[in-house]
């Protein structure tokens, strides 16, 4: 085999291996999703049947971009305690729980996610963030390099306006209820509904 043919074959094999190993990094800001659901959508603390089905979110991530998903679920463990039953449930759904502890008024979950998004800048793979928080804008903008897919899972009407602005730069927005189907029961949301998506039976 000629040198040029060998080089071509090696490049092809490398590209093929990269395509095979590419994955989606799913980062879940559990505090933000829970707070938005309770305060803004429901108006009360979510009952168990009103909470997202986290396994559906990883399934959506894997299905949407047709590749394996690595789910990272960030938790605030600054009290020194962990919700062990929830952690065990996350492990059973193949998430990697990340319980973080800080001191004072540190937003430990936000800082942990910011650092993880920054670290992903130097790694191949696509990124999905489940949050509404504008604190992640600089890191999301950095990831929109044209080489990877970047998305945010949210309730569209409550996502930070700066995140919505990044759509023009290639960011994809996915609604947790409409796109992901993460809930077992319809949520009492009041929002603008595109006519083609209007389902009157939901209100009857």
TIRO-2110 file (N, C-alpha, C; in Angstrom, 1 decimal):
// TIRO-2110
0.8, -1.2, 0.0, N, 1, A
0.0, 0.0, 0.0, CA, 1, A
0.9, 1.2, 0.0, C, 1, A
0.5, 2.2, -0.8, N, 2, A
1.3, 3.5, -0.9, CA, 2, A
1.2, 4.3, 0.3, C, 2, A
2.1, 5.2, 0.5, N, 3, A
2.1, 6.1, 1.7, CA, 3, A
0.8, 6.9, 1.8, C, 3, A
0.4, 7.4, 0.6, N, 4, A
-0.9, 8.2, 0.5, CA, 4, A
-2.1, 7.4, 0.9, C, 4, A
-2.1, 6.1, 0.4, N, 5, A
-3.2, 5.2, 0.7, CA, 5, A
-3.2, 4.9, 2.2, C, 5, A
-2.0, 4.6, 2.7, N, 6, A
-2.0, 4.3, 4.2, CA, 6, A
-2.5, 5.5, 5.0, C, 6, A
-2.0, 6.7, 4.6, N, 7, A
-2.5, 7.9, 5.3, CA, 7, A
-4.0, 8.1, 5.3, C, 7, A
-4.5, 7.8, 4.1, N, 8, A
-6.0, 8.0, 3.9, CA, 8, A
-6.7, 7.0, 4.7, C, 8, A
-6.2, 5.7, 4.8, N, 9, A
-6.9, 4.6, 5.5, CA, 9, A
-6.8, 5.0, 7.0, C, 9, A
-5.7, 5.5, 7.5, N, 10, A
-5.5, 5.8, 8.9, CA, 10, A
-6.5, 6.9, 9.3, C, 10, A
-6.6, 7.9, 8.4, N, 11, A
-7.5, 9.1, 8.7, CA, 11, A
-8.9, 8.6, 8.7, C, 11, A
-9.3, 7.7, 7.8, N, 12, A
-10.6, 7.2, 7.7, CA, 12, A
-11.0, 6.4, 9.0, C, 12, A
-10.0, 5.6, 9.4, N, 13, A
-10.2, 4.8, 10.6, CA, 13, A
-10.3, 5.6, 11.9, C, 13, A
-9.5, 6.7, 11.9, N, 14, A
-9.6, 7.6, 13.1, CA, 14, A
-10.9, 8.3, 13.1, C, 14, A
-11.4, 8.8, 11.9, N, 15, A
-12.7, 9.5, 11.9, CA, 15, A
-13.8, 8.5, 12.2, C, 15, A
-13.7, 7.3, 11.8, N, 16, A
-14.7, 6.3, 12.1, CA, 16, A
-14.8, 6.0, 13.6, C, 16, A
-13.6, 5.9, 14.2, N, 17, A
-13.5, 5.6, 15.7, CA, 17, A
-14.1, 6.8, 16.4, C, 17, A
-13.8, 8.0, 16.0, N, 18, A
-14.3, 9.2, 16.7, CA, 18, A
-15.8, 9.3, 16.6, C, 18, A
-16.3, 8.9, 15.4, N, 19, A
-17.8, 8.9, 15.2, CA, 19, A
-18.4, 7.9, 16.1, C, 19, A
-17.7, 6.7, 16.3, N, 20, A
-18.3, 5.7, 17.1, CA, 20, A
-18.3, 6.1, 18.6, C, 20, A
-17.3, 6.8, 19.0, N, 21, A
-17.1, 7.1, 20.5, CA, 21, A
-17.8, 8.4, 20.9, C, 21, A
-18.3, 9.2, 19.9, N, 22, A
-18.8, 10.5, 20.2, CA, 22, A
-20.1, 10.3, 21.1, C, 22, A
-20.3, 11.2, 22.1, N, 23, A
-21.4, 11.0, 23.0, CA, 23, A
-21.9, 12.4, 23.3, C, 23, A
-23.1, 12.3, 24.0, N, 24, A
-23.7, 13.5, 24.5, CA, 24, A
-23.5, 13.6, 26.0, C, 24, A
-23.1, 14.8, 26.4, N, 25, A
-22.9, 15.1, 27.9, CA, 25, A
-24.2, 15.8, 28.3, C, 25, A
-25.0, 15.2, 29.2, N, 26, A
-26.2, 15.7, 29.7, CA, 26, A
-25.9, 16.2, 31.1, C, 26, A
-26.0, 17.5, 31.3, N, 27, A
-25.8, 18.1, 32.6, CA, 27, A
-27.1, 18.6, 33.2, C, 27, A
-27.5, 18.1, 34.4, N, 28, A
-28.8, 18.4, 35.0, CA, 28, A
-28.6, 19.3, 36.2, C, 28, A
-29.2, 20.5, 36.1, N, 29, A
-29.2, 21.4, 37.2, CA, 29, A
-30.5, 21.1, 38.0, C, 29, A
-30.5, 20.1, 38.8, N, 30, A
-31.7, 19.6, 39.5, CA, 30, A
-32.4, 20.7, 40.3, C, 30, A
-31.6, 21.5, 41.0, N, 31, A
-32.2, 22.5, 41.8, CA, 31, A
-33.0, 23.5, 41.0, C, 31, A
-32.5, 23.9, 39.9, N, 32, A
-33.1, 24.9, 39.1, CA, 32, A
-34.4, 24.4, 38.4, C, 32, A
-34.3, 23.1, 37.9, N, 33, A
-35.5, 22.5, 37.3, CA, 33, A
-36.6, 22.4, 38.3, C, 33, A
-36.2, 21.9, 39.5, N, 34, A
-37.2, 21.7, 40.6, CA, 34, A
-37.8, 23.0, 41.0, C, 34, A
-37.0, 24.0, 41.2, N, 35, A
-37.5, 25.3, 41.7, CA, 35, A
-38.4, 26.0, 40.6, C, 35, A
-38.0, 25.9, 39.4, N, 36, A
-38.9, 26.5, 38.3, CA, 36, A
-40.2, 25.8, 38.2, C, 36, A
-40.1, 24.4, 38.3, N, 37, A
-41.4, 23.6, 38.2, CA, 37, A
-42.3, 24.0, 39.4, C, 37, A
-41.7, 24.1, 40.6, N, 38, A
-42.6, 24.3, 41.8, CA, 38, A
-43.1, 25.8, 41.8, C, 38, A
-42.2, 26.7, 41.7, N, 39, A
-42.6, 28.1, 41.9, CA, 39, A
-43.3, 28.7, 40.7, C, 39, A
-42.8, 28.5, 39.5, N, 40, A
-43.3, 29.2, 38.3, CA, 40, A
-44.4, 28.4, 37.5, C, 40, A
-44.3, 27.1, 37.5, N, 41, A
-45.2, 26.3, 36.7, CA, 41, A
-46.4, 25.9, 37.6, C, 41, A
-46.1, 25.2, 38.7, N, 42, A
-47.2, 24.6, 39.5, CA, 42, A
-47.7, 25.6, 40.6, C, 42, A
-46.8, 26.4, 41.1, N, 43, A
-47.2, 27.3, 42.2, CA, 43, A
-47.2, 26.6, 43.6, C, 43, A
-46.7, 25.4, 43.6, N, 44, A
-46.6, 24.6, 44.9, CA, 44, A
-45.5, 23.6, 44.7, C, 44, A
-45.1, 23.0, 45.8, N, 45, A
-44.0, 22.0, 45.8, CA, 45, A
-44.5, 20.8, 45.0, C, 45, A
-43.8, 20.4, 44.0, N, 46, A
-44.2, 19.3, 43.1, CA, 46, A
-44.5, 18.0, 43.9, C, 46, A
-45.6, 17.4, 43.6, N, 47, A
-45.9, 16.1, 44.2, CA, 47, A
-45.1, 15.0, 43.4, C, 47, A
-44.9, 13.8, 43.9, N, 48, A
-44.1, 12.9, 43.1, CA, 48, A
-44.6, 12.6, 41.7, C, 48, A
-45.9, 12.6, 41.5, N, 49, A
-46.4, 12.4, 40.1, CA, 49, A
-46.2, 13.6, 39.2, C, 49, A
-45.9, 14.7, 39.8, N, 50, A
-45.7, 15.9, 39.0, CA, 50, A
-44.2, 16.2, 38.7, C, 50, A
-43.3, 15.4, 39.1, N, 51, A
-41.9, 15.6, 38.9, CA, 51, A
-41.5, 15.0, 37.6, C, 51, A
-40.4, 15.5, 37.0, N, 52, A
-40.0, 14.9, 35.7, CA, 52, A
-39.5, 13.4, 35.9, C, 52, A
-39.7, 12.7, 34.8, N, 53, A
-39.2, 11.3, 34.7, CA, 53, A
-37.8, 11.4, 34.2, C, 53, A
-36.8, 11.4, 35.1, N, 54, A
-35.4, 11.7, 34.6, CA, 54, A
-34.9, 10.7, 33.6, C, 54, A
-35.4, 9.4, 33.7, N, 55, A
-35.0, 8.4, 32.7, CA, 55, A
-35.4, 8.8, 31.3, C, 55, A
-36.6, 9.5, 31.2, N, 56, A
-37.0, 9.9, 29.9, CA, 56, A
-36.1, 11.0, 29.3, C, 56, A
-35.5, 11.8, 30.2, N, 57, A
-34.6, 12.8, 29.7, CA, 57, A
-33.4, 12.3, 29.1, C, 57, A
-32.8, 11.2, 29.7, N, 58, A
-31.6, 10.6, 29.1, CA, 58, A
-32.0, 9.9, 27.8, C, 58, A
-33.1, 9.2, 27.8, N, 59, A
-33.6, 8.6, 26.6, CA, 59, A
-33.8, 9.6, 25.5, C, 59, A
-34.4, 10.7, 25.8, N, 60, A
-34.5, 11.8, 24.8, CA, 60, A
-33.2, 12.2, 24.2, C, 60, A
-32.2, 12.4, 25.1, N, 61, A
-30.9, 12.9, 24.7, CA, 61, A
-30.2, 11.9, 23.8, C, 61, A
-30.3, 10.6, 24.1, N, 62, A
-29.7, 9.6, 23.3, CA, 62, A
-30.4, 9.4, 21.9, C, 62, A
-31.7, 9.6, 21.9, N, 63, A
-32.5, 9.4, 20.7, CA, 63, A
-32.4, 10.6, 19.8, C, 63, A
-32.3, 11.8, 20.4, N, 64, A
-32.4, 13.0, 19.5, CA, 64, A
-31.1, 13.1, 18.7, C, 64, A
-30.0, 12.9, 19.3, N, 65, A
-28.7, 13.0, 18.6, CA, 65, A
-28.1, 11.6, 18.2, C, 65, A
-28.8, 10.6, 18.5, N, 66, A
-28.5, 9.2, 18.0, CA, 66, A
-27.1, 8.8, 18.5, C, 66, A
-26.8, 9.0, 19.8, N, 67, A
-25.5, 8.6, 20.3, CA, 67, A
-25.6, 8.4, 21.8, C, 67, A
-24.7, 7.7, 22.4, N, 68, A
-24.8, 7.4, 23.9, CA, 68, A
-24.8, 8.7, 24.7, C, 68, A
-25.4, 8.7, 25.8, N, 69, A
-25.5, 9.9, 26.7, CA, 69, A
-24.8, 9.6, 28.0, C, 69, A
-24.1, 10.5, 28.5, N, 70, A
-23.5, 10.5, 29.8, CA, 70, A
-24.2, 11.5, 30.7, C, 70, A
-25.0, 11.0, 31.6, N, 71, A
-25.8, 11.9, 32.4, CA, 71, A
-25.2, 12.3, 33.7, C, 71, A
-25.0, 13.6, 33.9, N, 72, A
-24.4, 14.1, 35.2, CA, 72, A
-25.4, 14.9, 35.9, C, 72, A
-25.8, 14.5, 37.1, N, 73, A
-26.8, 15.2, 37.9, CA, 73, A
-26.2, 15.9, 39.1, C, 73, A
-26.3, 17.2, 39.1, N, 74, A
-25.6, 18.0, 40.1, CA, 74, A
-26.5, 18.2, 41.3, C, 74, A
-26.0, 18.0, 42.5, N, 75, A
-26.8, 18.1, 43.7, CA, 75, A
-26.1, 19.0, 44.7, C, 75, A
-26.8, 19.7, 45.5, N, 76, A
-26.2, 20.5, 46.6, CA, 76, A
-26.2, 19.7, 47.9, C, 76, A
-25.0, 19.3, 48.3, N, 77, A
-24.8, 18.6, 49.6, CA, 77, A
-24.1, 19.3, 50.6, C, 77, A
-24.2, 20.7, 50.6, N, 78, A
-23.5, 21.5, 51.6, CA, 78, A
-23.9, 21.3, 53.0, C, 78, A
-25.1, 20.7, 53.3, N, 79, A
-25.5, 20.4, 54.6, CA, 79, A
-24.7, 19.1, 55.2, C, 79, A
-24.0, 18.5, 54.3, N, 80, A
-23.3, 17.2, 54.7, CA, 80, A
-24.2, 16.0, 54.6, C, 80, A
-25.4, 16.2, 54.1, N, 81, A
-26.4, 15.1, 53.9, CA, 81, A
-26.7, 14.9, 52.4, C, 81, A
-26.9, 13.7, 52.0, N, 82, A
-27.4, 13.4, 50.7, CA, 82, A
-28.7, 12.7, 50.7, C, 82, A
-29.6, 13.0, 49.7, N, 83, A
-30.9, 12.3, 49.6, CA, 83, A
-30.6, 10.9, 49.0, C, 83, A
-30.3, 10.0, 49.9, N, 84, A
-29.8, 8.7, 49.4, CA, 84, A
-30.8, 7.9, 48.6, C, 84, A
-32.1, 8.0, 48.9, N, 85, A
-33.0, 7.3, 48.0, CA, 85, A
-33.0, 7.8, 46.6, C, 85, A
-32.9, 9.2, 46.5, N, 86, A
-32.9, 9.8, 45.2, CA, 86, A
-31.6, 9.5, 44.5, C, 86, A
-30.5, 9.5, 45.2, N, 87, A
-29.2, 9.2, 44.6, CA, 87, A
-29.2, 7.8, 44.1, C, 87, A
-29.8, 6.9, 44.8, N, 88, A
-29.9, 5.5, 44.4, CA, 88, A
-30.7, 5.3, 43.1, C, 88, A
-31.8, 6.1, 43.1, N, 89, A
-32.7, 6.1, 41.9, CA, 89, A
-31.9, 6.6, 40.7, C, 89, A
-31.2, 7.7, 40.9, N, 90, A
-30.4, 8.2, 39.8, CA, 90, A
-29.4, 7.2, 39.3, C, 90, A
-28.7, 6.5, 40.2, N, 91, A
-27.7, 5.5, 39.8, CA, 91, A
-28.4, 4.4, 39.0, C, 91, A
-29.6, 4.0, 39.4, N, 92, A
-30.4, 3.0, 38.7, CA, 92, A
-30.7, 3.4, 37.3, C, 92, A
-30.8, 4.7, 37.1, N, 93, A
-31.1, 5.3, 35.7, CA, 93, A
-29.9, 5.6, 35.0, C, 93, A
-28.7, 5.2, 35.5, N, 94, A
-27.4, 5.4, 34.8, CA, 94, A
-26.9, 6.8, 34.8, C, 94, A
-27.4, 7.6, 35.7, N, 95, A
-26.9, 9.0, 35.9, CA, 95, A
-25.6, 8.9, 36.8, C, 95, A
-24.8, 9.9, 36.8, N, 96, A
-23.7, 10.0, 37.7, CA, 96, A
-24.0, 11.2, 38.6, C, 96, A
-24.5, 10.9, 39.8, N, 97, A
-24.8, 12.0, 40.8, CA, 97, A
-23.5, 12.7, 41.2, C, 97, A
-23.6, 14.0, 41.2, N, 98, A
-22.4, 14.8, 41.6, CA, 98, A
-22.9, 15.7, 42.8, C, 98, A
-22.8, 15.2, 44.0, N, 99, A
-23.1, 16.0, 45.2, CA, 99, A
-22.0, 16.9, 45.6, C, 99, A
-22.2, 18.2, 45.6, N, 100, A
-21.2, 19.2, 45.8, CA, 100, A
-21.5, 19.9, 47.1, C, 100, A
-20.4, 20.2, 47.8, N, 101, A
-20.5, 21.0, 49.1, CA, 101, A
-19.7, 22.2, 49.1, C, 101, A
-20.2, 23.3, 49.6, N, 102, A
-19.5, 24.6, 49.7, CA, 102, A
-19.7, 25.2, 51.0, C, 102, A
-19.2, 26.4, 51.1, N, 103, A
-19.4, 27.2, 52.4, CA, 103, A
-20.1, 28.5, 52.1, C, 103, A
-20.7, 29.1, 53.1, N, 104, A
-21.3, 30.4, 52.9, CA, 104, A
-22.4, 30.4, 51.9, C, 104, A
-22.4, 31.4, 51.1, N, 105, A
-23.5, 31.6, 50.1, CA, 105, A
-23.1, 31.1, 48.7, C, 105, A
-22.1, 30.2, 48.6, N, 106, A
-21.6, 29.7, 47.3, CA, 106, A
-22.8, 29.0, 46.6, C, 106, A
-22.9, 29.2, 45.3, N, 107, A
-23.9, 28.5, 44.5, CA, 107, A
-23.2, 27.3, 44.0, C, 107, A
-23.1, 26.2, 44.8, N, 108, A
-22.2, 25.1, 44.5, CA, 108, A
-22.6, 24.4, 43.2, C, 108, A
-23.9, 24.2, 43.0, N, 109, A
-24.4, 23.5, 41.8, CA, 109, A
-24.0, 24.3, 40.6, C, 109, A
-24.3, 25.6, 40.6, N, 110, A
-24.0, 26.5, 39.5, CA, 110, A
-22.5, 26.5, 39.2, C, 110, A
-21.7, 26.6, 40.2, N, 111, A
-20.2, 26.6, 40.0, CA, 111, A
-19.7, 25.3, 39.4, C, 111, A
-20.3, 24.2, 40.0, N, 112, A
-19.9, 22.9, 39.4, CA, 112, A
-20.2, 22.7, 38.0, C, 112, A
-21.4, 23.2, 37.6, N, 113, A
-21.8, 23.1, 36.2, CA, 113, A
-21.0, 24.0, 35.3, C, 113, A
-20.7, 25.2, 35.8, N, 114, A
-19.9, 26.1, 35.0, CA, 114, A
-18.5, 25.5, 34.8, C, 114, A
-17.9, 24.9, 35.8, N, 115, A
-16.6, 24.3, 35.6, CA, 115, A
-16.6, 23.1, 34.6, C, 115, A
-17.7, 22.3, 34.7, N, 116, A
-17.9, 21.2, 33.8, CA, 116, A
-18.0, 21.6, 32.4, C, 116, A
-18.9, 22.6, 32.1, N, 117, A
-19.1, 23.2, 30.8, CA, 117, A
-17.7, 23.7, 30.2, C, 117, A
-17.0, 24.4, 31.1, N, 118, A
-15.7, 24.9, 30.7, CA, 118, A
-14.7, 23.8, 30.3, C, 118, A
-14.7, 22.7, 31.1, N, 119, A
-13.9, 21.5, 30.8, CA, 119, A
-14.2, 20.8, 29.5, C, 119, A
-15.5, 20.9, 29.2, N, 120, A
-16.0, 20.2, 27.9, CA, 120, A
-15.5, 21.0, 26.7, C, 120, A
-15.1, 22.2, 26.8, N, 121, A
-14.6, 23.0, 25.7, CA, 121, A
-13.4, 22.2, 25.0, C, 121, A
-12.6, 21.5, 25.8, N, 122, A
-11.5, 20.8, 25.2, CA, 122, A
-11.7, 19.3, 25.0, C, 122, A
-13.0, 18.9, 25.0, N, 123, A
-13.3, 17.5, 24.7, CA, 123, A
-14.3, 17.4, 23.6, C, 123, A
-14.2, 16.4, 22.7, N, 124, A
-15.2, 16.2, 21.7, CA, 124, A
-16.5, 15.7, 22.3, C, 124, A
-17.6, 15.9, 21.6, N, 125, A
-18.9, 15.5, 22.1, CA, 125, A
-19.9, 16.7, 22.1, C, 125, A
-21.2, 16.3, 22.2, N, 126, A
-22.2, 17.3, 22.2, CA, 126, A
-22.7, 17.5, 23.6, C, 126, A
-23.4, 18.6, 23.9, N, 127, A
-23.8, 19.0, 25.2, CA, 127, A
-25.2, 19.4, 25.3, C, 127, A
-25.9, 18.8, 26.3, N, 128, A
-27.3, 19.2, 26.7, CA, 128, A
-27.3, 19.7, 28.1, C, 128, A
-27.8, 20.8, 28.4, N, 129, A
-27.9, 21.4, 29.8, CA, 129, A
-29.4, 21.5, 30.2, C, 129, A
-29.8, 20.9, 31.3, N, 130, A
-31.1, 21.0, 31.8, CA, 130, A
-31.1, 22.1, 32.8, C, 130, A
-31.5, 23.3, 32.5, N, 131, A
-31.6, 24.5, 33.4, CA, 131, A
-32.2, 25.7, 32.7, C, 131, A
-32.6, 26.7, 33.5, N, 132, A
-33.1, 27.9, 32.9, CA, 132, A
-32.2, 29.1, 33.2, C, 132, A
-31.1, 28.8, 33.9, N, 133, A
-30.2, 29.8, 34.5, CA, 133, A
-29.3, 30.5, 33.6, C, 133, A
-29.3, 31.8, 33.7, N, 134, A
-28.4, 32.7, 32.9, CA, 134, A
-27.0, 32.6, 33.3, C, 134, A
-26.7, 32.0, 34.5, N, 135, A
-25.3, 32.0, 35.0, CA, 135, A
-24.4, 31.2, 34.1, C, 135, A
-25.0, 30.4, 33.2, N, 136, A
-24.2, 29.5, 32.3, CA, 136, A
-24.0, 30.1, 30.9, C, 136, A
-24.4, 31.3, 30.7, N, 137, A
-24.3, 31.9, 29.3, CA, 137, A
-22.9, 31.9, 28.8, C, 137, A
-21.9, 32.4, 29.5, N, 138, A
-20.6, 32.5, 28.9, CA, 138, A
-20.0, 31.1, 28.5, C, 138, A
-20.3, 30.1, 29.3, N, 139, A
-19.8, 28.7, 29.0, CA, 139, A
-20.6, 28.1, 27.8, C, 139, A
-21.9, 28.4, 27.7, N, 140, A
-22.6, 27.9, 26.6, CA, 140, A
-22.2, 28.5, 25.3, C, 140, A
-22.0, 29.9, 25.4, N, 141, A
-21.5, 30.6, 24.2, CA, 141, A
-20.2, 30.1, 23.7, C, 141, A
-19.3, 29.7, 24.6, N, 142, A
-18.0, 29.2, 24.3, CA, 142, A
-18.1, 27.8, 23.5, C, 142, A
-19.1, 27.0, 23.9, N, 143, A
-19.2, 25.7, 23.3, CA, 143, A
-19.8, 25.8, 21.9, C, 143, A
-20.4, 26.9, 21.6, N, 144, A
-21.0, 27.0, 20.2, CA, 144, A
-20.0, 27.4, 19.2, C, 144, A
-19.1, 26.4, 18.9, N, 145, A
-18.0, 26.6, 18.1, CA, 145, A
-18.2, 26.1, 16.6, C, 145, A
-19.4, 25.6, 16.4, N, 146, A
-19.7, 25.1, 15.0, CA, 146, A
-19.3, 23.7, 14.8, C, 146, A
-18.6, 23.1, 15.8, N, 147, A
-18.1, 21.7, 15.7, CA, 147, A
-19.0, 20.7, 16.5, C, 147, A
-19.8, 21.2, 17.4, N, 148, A
-20.6, 20.4, 18.2, CA, 148, A
-22.0, 20.9, 18.3, C, 148, A
-22.9, 20.0, 18.7, N, 149, A
-24.3, 20.4, 19.0, CA, 149, A
-24.4, 20.8, 20.5, C, 149, A
-25.2, 21.8, 20.7, N, 150, A
-25.4, 22.3, 22.1, CA, 150, A
-26.9, 22.6, 22.3, C, 150, A
-27.4, 22.1, 23.3, N, 151, A
-28.9, 22.4, 23.6, CA, 151, A
-29.2, 22.6, 25.0, C, 151, A
-30.4, 23.2, 25.3, N, 152, A
-30.8, 23.4, 26.6, CA, 152, A
-32.2, 22.8, 26.8, C, 152, A
-32.4, 22.1, 27.8, N, 153, A
-33.7, 21.5, 28.1, CA, 153, A
-34.4, 22.4, 29.2, C, 153, A
-35.6, 22.8, 29.0, N, 154, A
-36.2, 23.8, 29.8, CA, 154, A
-37.7, 23.9, 29.6, C, 154, A
-38.4, 24.7, 30.4, N, 155, A
-39.7, 25.2, 30.1, CA, 155, A
-39.4, 26.5, 29.3, C, 155, A
-39.8, 26.5, 28.0, N, 156, A
-39.4, 27.6, 27.1, CA, 156, A
-39.8, 29.0, 27.7, C, 156, A
-40.9, 29.1, 28.3, N, 157, A
-41.4, 30.4, 28.7, CA, 157, A
-40.6, 31.0, 29.9, C, 157, A
-39.8, 30.1, 30.6, N, 158, A
-39.1, 30.6, 31.8, CA, 158, A
-37.6, 30.6, 31.6, C, 158, A
-37.1, 30.2, 30.5, N, 159, A
-35.7, 30.2, 30.3, CA, 159, A
-35.1, 31.6, 30.2, C, 159, A
-33.9, 31.8, 30.7, N, 160, A
-33.3, 33.1, 30.6, CA, 160, A
-33.2, 33.7, 29.2, C, 160, A
-33.5, 34.9, 29.1, N, 161, A
-33.6, 35.6, 27.7, CA, 161, A
-32.3, 35.5, 27.0, C, 161, A
-31.2, 35.5, 27.8, N, 162, A
-29.9, 35.4, 27.1, CA, 162, A
-29.6, 34.1, 26.5, C, 162, A
-30.2, 33.0, 27.1, N, 163, A
-30.1, 31.7, 26.5, CA, 163, A
-30.9, 31.6, 25.2, C, 163, A
-32.1, 32.2, 25.2, N, 164, A
-32.9, 32.3, 24.0, CA, 164, A
-32.1, 33.0, 22.9, C, 164, A
-31.4, 34.1, 23.2, N, 165, A
-30.7, 34.8, 22.2, CA, 165, A
-29.6, 34.0, 21.6, C, 165, A
-29.1, 32.9, 22.3, N, 166, A
-28.0, 32.1, 21.7, CA, 166, A
-28.6, 31.1, 20.6, C, 166, A
-29.9, 31.1, 20.4, N, 167, A
-30.5, 30.2, 19.4, CA, 167, A
-29.9, 30.7, 18.0, C, 167, A
-29.8, 32.0, 17.8, N, 168, A
-29.3, 32.5, 16.6, CA, 168, A
-27.8, 32.1, 16.3, C, 168, A
-27.1, 31.6, 17.3, N, 169, A
-25.7, 31.2, 17.2, CA, 169, A
-25.7, 29.7, 17.1, C, 169, A
-26.8, 29.0, 17.1, N, 170, A
-26.8, 27.5, 16.9, CA, 170, A
-27.3, 26.7, 18.1, C, 170, A
-27.6, 27.4, 19.2, N, 171, A
-28.1, 26.7, 20.4, CA, 171, A
-29.5, 26.1, 20.1, C, 171, A
-29.8, 24.9, 20.5, N, 172, A
-31.1, 24.3, 20.3, CA, 172, A
-31.8, 24.3, 21.7, C, 172, A
-33.1, 24.7, 21.7, N, 173, A
-33.9, 24.6, 22.8, CA, 173, A
-34.9, 23.5, 22.7, C, 173, A
-35.1, 22.7, 23.8, N, 174, A
-36.0, 21.6, 23.9, CA, 174, A
-36.9, 21.8, 25.1, C, 174, A
-38.2, 21.8, 24.9, N, 175, A
-39.1, 21.9, 26.0, CA, 175, A
-39.3, 20.6, 26.7, C, 175, A
-39.2, 20.7, 28.1, N, 176, A
-39.2, 19.4, 28.9, CA, 176, A
-40.6, 18.7, 28.7, C, 176, A
-41.6, 19.5, 28.6, N, 177, A
-42.9, 18.8, 28.4, CA, 177, A
-43.3, 18.5, 27.0, C, 177, A
-43.2, 19.5, 26.1, N, 178, A
-43.6, 19.3, 24.7, CA, 178, A
-42.7, 18.4, 23.9, C, 178, A
-41.4, 18.6, 24.0, N, 179, A
-40.4, 17.8, 23.2, CA, 179, A
-39.9, 16.6, 23.9, C, 179, A
-39.6, 16.7, 25.2, N, 180, A
-39.1, 15.5, 25.9, CA, 180, A
-40.1, 14.6, 26.4, C, 180, A
-41.3, 15.1, 26.7, N, 181, A
-42.4, 14.3, 27.3, CA, 181, A
-42.0, 13.7, 28.6, C, 181, A
-41.4, 14.6, 29.5, N, 182, A
-40.8, 14.2, 30.7, CA, 182, A
-41.8, 14.0, 31.9, C, 182, A
-43.1, 14.3, 31.6, N, 183, A
-44.0, 14.2, 32.7, CA, 183, A
-45.2, 13.3, 32.4, C, 183, A
-45.7, 12.7, 33.5, N, 184, A
-46.8, 11.7, 33.4, CA, 184, A
-48.2, 12.4, 33.3, C, 184, A
-48.2, 13.7, 33.7, N, 185, A
-49.5, 14.4, 33.7, CA, 185, A
-49.3, 15.8, 33.1, C, 185, A
-50.3, 16.3, 32.4, N, 186, A
-50.1, 17.7, 31.8, CA, 186, A
-49.9, 18.7, 32.9, C, 186, A
-49.1, 19.7, 32.6, N, 187, A
-48.7, 20.7, 33.6, CA, 187, A
-49.6, 21.9, 33.3, C, 187, A
-50.0, 22.7, 34.4, N, 188, A
-50.9, 23.8, 34.2, CA, 188, A
-50.2, 25.1, 33.7, C, 188, A
-49.6, 25.0, 32.5, N, 189, A
-48.8, 26.1, 32.0, CA, 189, A
-49.7, 27.1, 31.2, C, 189, A
-49.4, 28.4, 31.4, N, 190, A
-50.0, 29.4, 30.6, CA, 190, A
-49.0, 30.1, 29.7, C, 190, A
-49.0, 29.9, 28.4, N, 191, A
-48.0, 30.3, 27.5, CA, 191, A
-48.5, 30.5, 26.1, C, 191, A
-47.8, 31.1, 25.3, N, 192, A
-48.1, 31.2, 23.9, CA, 192, A
-48.0, 29.9, 23.2, C, 192, A
-49.0, 29.5, 22.5, N, 193, A
-49.0, 28.1, 21.9, CA, 193, A
-49.1, 28.3, 20.4, C, 193, A
-48.1, 27.9, 19.6, N, 194, A
-48.2, 27.9, 18.2, CA, 194, A
-49.4, 27.1, 17.7, C, 194, A
-50.2, 27.7, 16.8, N, 195, A
-51.4, 27.1, 16.4, CA, 195, A
-51.3, 25.7, 15.9, C, 195, A
-50.2, 25.3, 15.2, N, 196, A
-50.0, 24.0, 14.7, CA, 196, A
-49.8, 23.0, 15.9, C, 196, A
-49.5, 23.5, 17.1, N, 197, A
-49.3, 22.6, 18.2, CA, 197, A
-50.4, 22.6, 19.2, C, 197, A
-51.5, 23.4, 18.9, N, 198, A
-52.6, 23.5, 19.8, CA, 198, A
-53.4, 22.2, 19.8, C, 198, A
-53.6, 21.6, 21.0, N, 199, A
-54.4, 20.4, 21.2, CA, 199, A
-55.6, 20.7, 22.1, C, 199, A
-56.8, 21.0, 21.5, N, 200, A
-57.9, 21.4, 22.4, CA, 200, A
-58.3, 20.4, 23.4, C, 200, A
-58.0, 19.1, 23.2, N, 201, A
-58.4, 18.1, 24.1, CA, 201, A
-57.7, 18.2, 25.5, C, 201, A
-56.6, 18.9, 25.4, N, 202, A
-55.8, 19.1, 26.7, CA, 202, A
-56.6, 20.0, 27.6, C, 202, A
-57.5, 20.8, 27.1, N, 203, A
-58.2, 21.8, 27.9, CA, 203, A
-59.7, 21.4, 28.2, C, 203, A
-60.1, 20.2, 27.7, N, 204, A
-61.5, 19.8, 27.8, CA, 204, A
-61.7, 18.8, 29.0, C, 204, A
END
